[in-house]
Amino acid sequence: MAQSAIEAFVITSRHNFEYYTGFLSLYWISDARPLLAIIRRDQPGISILISRIEQRNTRQIRNTDVRPVFYDGFTGDALKVAGNSLRGLPSGSAVGFDYGFDMFGRGSLMLTDLLRAAPYQFKLVDAADLIWRQRLIKSDHEFKSIRVACNIATDSFFDGLNHLRLGMSEYEFGQLLEQRMIGLGADSVEWLPVRFGRGDFAYTRPNMDIKLQKDDFVWVDMGVRRADAVSDLNRVAKVGKATAEQEELYDIVRSTTLRLAEGIRPGMTGSEAYALYAKLWSARNFADFPLSGRVGHGSGSGLTEPPSLLDGSIDIIQEDTVLHVEPKLEAAGGVFQVEEVFRVTNTGPEFLSTVAPAKLPIIEV
């Protein structure tokens, strides 16, 4: 904070709040009773601003540096307490918010207007860079959580394939997978698009009543939360016999994905990692197929975090960050993608996900 010339820091988003305080609450579902955390450079510890309804919940706090400050009422009352928590700072002080690069935060105009107005007249600044400097480097605990989440995801997918039948809908298969994920220890499933078809997918729409048919491809992307980390990886399978071309394309995409992971080292930029992908892609004579816009990203408590692996990215890839690489190809009546997750080290990737099968998985129905 001193290097950034920030006198105080207001934390508004759930991921940042839990990362810095360790305090867990179900009240994030309610915008009427917000949770905030405030860090002041002139005071030790962290203040968490929470509804008095949560008073008994504070028994979970083990960190003596985390101090609960209660408010009675709703949003307006919470914001008044936030202002009081910053009293004593000189007028015009810089107060950082978790708004900025890859960080949307949470809050309202009421909060920002309050802190900009008299008597505070604070200068509100983007503190996302300060947060990412800490959050991007993962602890052993975070690596363990991500590994467990990834294993839950892939184990559920391949077990679920055994129960997939013609005529089952995307929605039904998604529900089946989610039940297995929860049964294997997932705390929640935050992202689970299921797609049946032969390409040209709308990847981000909700699962629908689209029925599985003969010769379809099955594409599933899985965001399983375990503790303070979330998986993000996908797997594919083919219904019925695959053509020789489909088997070859799967092998090419899989090997390109693994070689990309194996070529990434600390100190590279996101753009340099993307250039490596482009080189690997062009070596496969894929001139007729467009490159992915972004071929990878980081993760942690968020499904996607910096760095971004795309052309022009100046994000620096650091040791002990988590990366995902995900080249994708739609061709030959199918979709080919095997997103892998790994820890960045000086000697190469430490895979946190069990790598995708060497052969395109076939569903016999």
N, C-alpha and C positions, 0 to 999 in steps of 0.2 A: 504493500500500500504506500509505503514511503517513497519507493521508486516511481510510483505512478502519481504521486502528489495527491492522493485521495485521503481525505480525513475520515470518511466513514463509507460503509458499504451496505446497501440494502439488498437482501436476497429475496427474490419473489417466486422463483420457479421451484417446483417440487424436487427435481433432480438436484439442483444446487443446495436447496434447503437440507435435504437428507444427507447429501455428501458432506456438508460442513458441520451439521449438528447431530446427525445420527438419530434424530427424533422422528418417530413414525406415527402417523395419524391417518384415520379414515376421512378426516374432514376436508381433504383436498377435493372431494366431489362437490363441495358446496362453495360457491363464490360469495355467499352471504357472510361466511365466517372465515376470512382469509388467514393464512399463516404467513408470517414474515420473519426474517432473521436480520439482525442489525449488528454489524461489527464496527466499532470505533477504534481508531488508531490510538487514541489517548486513554483507552480503557482496556483492561484484559478481558478475554473471554468473548462469548457470543450471547446476545439476548435473543430469545425467541418470543415473538408476539403471538399469543394464542388465546382463543376463547376460554373464559373461565370454566366452561363446560368440560374442558380437557384437564382440569386440575388434577384429578386422580391419575390421568394418563401420564403425568410427569413423573410418576414413580419409576418409570422405565429408564429415566435419565441416569446414566452412570458417570458421565463426564462432568466433573465439577466446574468446568469452564463454560458449560451451557446453562444459562439462567432463564427460567420462564418469567415472562411479564404478561399478566393477564389483562384482558379487556372484557367488558360487559356490553353485550349488544351485538351489533353487526358491522358491516364494512366501514361506515363512517366513524364508528367508535374505535375500530382497529387503527384507522389512519391517524386519528388524534393521538393515540398512544405512540404510534410511530414517530410523529412529530415531537412528542415529549421526550422520547428516547434519544433524540438528536439535539435537544436543548443544551446549550453551553458551547456548542461549536461556533466559531466566529461567523458572522454573517458573510455570505459569499463563499463559504467553504465548498470544496468539490466533494460531492457525494456520488459514489459509483452505484450503478444498477446493473443487474445481469440482463441487460438488453444489448444486442450487438451481433457480431459474426456468429452464425449458426446457433444463436441463442435468443429466443423470442421473449423469454421471461413471462411474467404475469403481473398484473397491476391494473391501474385505472388512471384516468385523467385527474380524479380526485386526489390521488396520492401525489402525482407530479406537480399539480397546481398548488397543493398545500406546501410542499417543500420549496417551491420557487417563490412563493409569496412572503410578505412580511409576517412575522419578524425574522424568518429564517433566510430567505433569499439565497438559498443554496444553488450552486452550479451543478446540475445533474449531468453525469458523464457516463459513457459506455465503459463498463468494466469487464466485458466478455474476455478480452485478451488476458487480463489478470487471472481470471478463473481457469481458462484453458491451459495456462502454463502449469497449473497444478493438476487439473483433472485428466489431462492427456497421459500422464505417467501413472501407470497402474500399479497397485500393490499386489502382493502375492495372493491376498484374499480375493481381490477382484479377478485375477486370472483364474483362480479356482472356481469362482462363481460362474464366470463365462464358460469355462470348460464344461461344468455340470449342465448349464443351460443348453449348450450346443449338443451334448450327448442326449439330453431329454428330447430335443427336437428331432434329431436324426433317428433315434431309436423308435420314436412314435411314428415317424413317417414310414419307415420300412415295415414295422409291425402293421400299420394301417393298410398298407398295400395288400396284405393277405386277406383283408375284409372288404376290399373294393369290388363292386359288382357293376355290370352294365346296367344302366338305368339309374344308378345312384347319382344324386345331384352334388354339385360343388358344395352347396350349403351343408348337406348331410355328411359329406366326407370331412368337411372342416369341423363340424361338431364332434365327429368320431375322433379326429386327431386331437382336438382340444381336451376331450375327456381323458385320453391316454396321457397327454402331457401333464395334466393336473395329477393323475394317478401316479406318475413317475416323480413327482416332487416339484413341479412348476408352481410358483406363487401366483402367477397369472399368465395369460397368453394375450399379448398386446397387438400382435400383427400376424395374421394368418390368411393371406389371400390364396385361394385354391382355384386353379384354372384347368378346365378340360377343353381339348380342341386340338387344332393342327396349326397353331400359330395365330398371328394377328390379334394377340390378347390385349385387353385393357387390364393392365396388371394391378392397378390400384383401386378398382371398384370393389364393393362388397361382394361376398360370395352369393351366388344366385341359384335359381332352380334350373341350371343348365345340366343336362343329363350326360353321363359318360357313355360314349359310343365306341364301337370297334375301331381300332387304329388311331384312337385319340392319343395325344400326349397328356401326361399329368404333370403339372408344374405347381409346386407349393413353396412359398416363402414363409419362414417361421421365426417369429419374434417371441421367444419364451423368456419370461423373467424369472430369475432365481436370485433371491436376496437383492443385492444392489447392482446387478448386471443383467443384461438382456442379450440373448442370441440374435443373430440376424443371418440366416443362411438359407439357401434353397436347394431343393433336389428335384429331379425329374425322373419320369418313368414312361414307358411305352406300353399301350394296351395291344396285345397281340404281337405277332412277329415283326421285327424291325427289318427294314431294307439294309442292304450293304452300305448304301450312302448314309443312312441315318446312323448306323453304328460307327462309321468313319467320322462323321461330324461330331458325334459325342466324344470320341477319343481325341479329336483335335482340340475341341473346346476345353476338355478336362486337362489335357497336357499343357495347353497355353496358360490356363489358370494356375497350375502348379508351378510352371516355369516362371511366371510373373512373380508369384510369391517368393520363389527361391532367389530371384534377382534383386529383391528390394533390401536395402540396407539403411541403417540410421544415417542421417545427413542428406539423403536424397530429398528433392522437392516432390510435391505431388505431380508436377509437370514432367519431371524426369522419370517417375514411375510410369506415367501415362505413355511417354515416348518409348519405354521398354515394351509396354503392351503393344503399341502400334507396330514396332519392329517385329515382334513375335507374330502378330496378326498378318502382316504383309508377307512374312516368310511362308505362310500357309496358302498363298495365292488366293486370298479372300478379297481381291480388289473389287469384286461385284457386291460385296456385303459391307455396309457402313460400319465404322467403328462405333463403339459405345460412347455416349457423351461423357459419362463418368464411369470409370471402371473399378472404383473402389472407394472406401471410406473407413474412418475409425468408428469405434463404438465404446460403450462402457455402461453407465447408468442410462444413457440415451441410446435409442436404436441406431441412430446415425450421429456421429461426432466428427470433428476434424481429425486428421487431414482429409481433404478430398483429392482423389487421384483423377485429375482431368487436365486437359491441355491448358496451359497457362497458370496452373495453380502454383502459388509460391509457398504453400504450407510446407513446413519442414517435418519430415518423418523422423521421429525420435526413438531411441532405444526404449524398450519397455512400454510401447504403445500397442494397442490392438488394432489390427488392420483386417479389412475384408476385401477380397478381390473377386470380381464377378463378371467376367466377359460373358456376353450373351449373343446367341445367333438364332435367328428364325429363318429356317430354310428346310427344303425337302419334306414339307408337310409336318414340321415339328418345331419345338423350341429346345435349345441346348444351352444349359447353364448349370454350373455347379459352384456356387459361392462357397469359398473357404475362408476360415477365420484363423488368424495366427498372431502370435506375439513377435514383435520385431526385435531381433537381436543382432549383434555384430557378426555372428557366424551363420545367419540364415533364419528361416522361419521356424518357430516352435508352434506347430499346429495345435489349436485349441478345439477344433472340430475333427471328428474322424473323417478322413478325406473320402470323397465320393467313390463309389465302386469303379473299378477299371472298365467294366462293360456297362452299356446302357441297360438299366433294370427293365425287365420284361414282366408284364402282368398277364398271366394266363387266365382268361375268363371264358 
